[in-house]
Amino acid sequence: MALTTKEALRGFAVSAVGGAFLALIGAFATTQIPLPIRLAYWVGLCLAGAVVGTGVSQLIGREGRADARPWLYGALTVVGVTLPFTVVVWLVSELTFSGHLRPGALAIYLVPVFIVTTAMTGLNFLVQRRPVETHAAPVGASGPRFLERLPAKLRGAELFAVAAEDHYLRLHTSRGQDLILMRLSDAVAELEGIEGAQTHRSWWVAKAAVEGARRGDGRATLQLKGGVEAPVSRAYAKALREAGWF
């Protein structure tokens, strides 16, 4: 899944702010460099890193990793950016501050590039984190595999939500509730075919079940059919609101 224009611009904004911060604190012994040059150096490198990072994320493939497996996605992104971008930083730094290239200095830049790349990747993940979504099945397609797991008394019911409780999942349906032994991440994978989303780290909600929403203490709660209330995490609230959930 490709980055949207809004996501890309947000990533560049985070990188620019991060670069300005590194310049202001004189990161990695750059305090002796005049501030205007530091700003151009750090902001320029961070924006260039954002370009490389965007390309790496597309090569890795964002689908499934950024939300379901964030540590794997983050690690692959950091490694994928650090290795080639160390060469870029070496070239820019050596030509800017030394006036010539010192091949032996290349290794010196590896750790600083790794540290900055890790920090920027983490910031971008927090800023751009989106809920895991499931989508309605095409006409004529078979139903979601997850529905086959419903206990006999719930078969044929409309599924409103799935909530994790320890090692179990509580099923909220039009015929009542029940528990099954399963991980939420596995359940969400099998819920493809129903339009819905993970509104919280422990909740998946069917969009058709949402009847309203209420807000309090800076948090949102979705009101579902059957009187069920599902929490919305702050990390997902903006994306769900933009998608018209509330």
N, C-alpha and C positions, 0 to 999 in steps of 0.2 A: 504494500500500500504506500503510495507516494505521499510525501509531505504536502500539506496544503500551503497556500501562499501565507496564510495567517501564522501557521506553525513555523514556517521558515523565517518570516520576519521577526517573530517572537524570539527565535533562537539567535538571530543576529543581534537583536537588542540586548539579550542577556550577555552575549559575548562582548559587546561594546562596553556595557556597564562593568563587566568583569575586568576588561582591559584597563578602563579608567581607574578602577580600584587598585589594580596592581601597579599602575603608574604612580598614583598618589602615595602609596606606601613604599615605593622604591623597592619592589620585590626583587629577590635574588641579586642583591648588591648593586642595584642600579640607582641608588640615591645620589651618587656623584654626578649623574647625567642631568642636564637642565630639564626642568619639568616639561616644556613644550616638546622636546625630543623624546622624553620618556612616554608622553601621551601618544605621540605618533607611533612610537615603537610598539608599545604594549597593545594599544587599541588595534593597530594595523595587524599585528600578529594574531590577536584573538579573533578578529574578523576573518582572517585567512584560515585560521583553524576551524572556524564555523563552516567555511566553504568545504574544507576537507572532511569535516565531520558529517556534513549533510550527504556528501558523496559516499562515505563509508557506510552510513546508516542505510542508504538505498541498496548498496551491495550486500549488506548483511541480510536485509529484509526485516522491516519493522513489525510485520504481522505476527502477533502472538508473543514476541519476545519482550517488547517494551512494557507490557502490562502483566502477562502471565509469568514471564521469566526475566524480571528486570535486572538481576545480577548477571545473568548470562549475557543479555543484550548490552549492558553497560561495560562488562569486561571485554567483549568483542570490539565494541566501539573504541574504548580506550587504547587497546592494542593496535587496532587498525589505523587510528589517527597518530599515535605516538611514533611509530616506526618511520613512516614517511615524513611526518612533520618535523621530526628532529633534524632532518637534513635541511629543511626550509629555514628553521630557526638558526641553525649553524651558518648557513649562507648569509642570511640577513644580518645576524649579529657580527659575524667576522668582518664583513664588508663595511658595515656601518661604524663599528668601533675600532677595528684593527686596520682596516684598509686593505687587507689581504687575507687569503684563506689559509688556515692552519689545519691540515688534515688530522693531526693528533688531538685537536680540541673537540672533534666531533662527539666523542663519548661523553664529554663534560656536560653537554646539553641534554642528554637522554633523561636523566632523573628530573630536572626542572620541567621539561616538556611533559613527562609522565604525570607529575604532580598537578600542573595546571590543567592538563587534559582531563584528569580524573575529576577535579573540582568543577570544571565547566560541564562535563557530561552529567554529573550529579545535579547541578543547578538546572540544566535544561530538562532533565527527566522530571524534576519536581514541578517545574513551571508548565510543562507540556503533558503531564500525565493525564491520560484519558481512561474512562471506564471501559472494561471489556464488554463488547456488544455482541449480541446475537441477532440474526436477521430472519425475516419471514421467508418461508420456503416458497419456491416458484410453484405456480399452479400445476397440479398433477404430481408433485414430488411426494415422496413418502414422509410420514411424520417424524418428528425428532426422536432419536433413539432413547432419550431420557424418559419419555412417556411410558416406555415398556417396563420401566423400573417401578412405576407406581404400584403400591399395594392394591390387592383386589378390590378393597372397598372404595378406592379412589379412581379406579379405571374409568375413563370417559369423562372425568371432571375437567373443568377449566383450571389450568395452573396459574395461580396469581403470583407466587413468589417462592423462592427457595432460600432458607437461612441456615447458616452453619451453626451447630451447637456441639462443641467439642469435636468428636470424630463422626458425628451424625449430621444429617441434613433434615431440617423440619420443612415439610411440604405444606404450603398453604394453598388450598384449592377450593372450588365451589362446593365440594362435598365434605369439607372439614380438613383436619390436619393429621399428619402421621410422620414418623421418623424412619429414615433409611440410613444404612451405614455407607458413607461415600464422602469423598473430598469435594469441596465446592468447585475447585478448578476443573476436576474431571466432569462434574455435572454441567458446568457452563459449556464445555466442549461438546457435550451431547445435547445441549439445548438449542443448538443451531437449527433453525427452522421455525423458531418462535421469536418475534421481534421483542427484544428486551435488552437489559444491560445490568452490569454489576454496579449497584448504587453505593455499595459499601464493601469493605474487604470481606464481610461475612454475609452479604445479601445479593441475590440476583432477583430482578423484578421484571415481570412481563409488562410491556408498555400498555397493552390493552386493559390491564387491571387497574391502572392509575385513575382515580376519580378526583383527586385534588392534592393539595399540598399545604402544609402550614410551616411557619418559621418561628423559631424562638431560640434565644441564647446564641444567636449567630449560626444556627444549624437549621437545615431543612428536613422535613419528614414527609414522605409520600403517603397519602391515604389511599388504600387499595380497596377493592371490592371485598365484601365479607368483613369489613371493619378492621382489616389488617393494616398496621402502620409499619413502614419500612424506612430506616434511617438513610440519609444521604451524607456521605462523607464530604468534608470540605475540599478534599483533593478532586472529587468528581463533580461537585455542585455546579461549577461554571460550565463545564462541557454538557452536562445534562440540561441545564437551563437553556443553553444555546440550541440544543437539539429539540426543545419544545416539550420537555417532560414536565415542567412546572413554570 
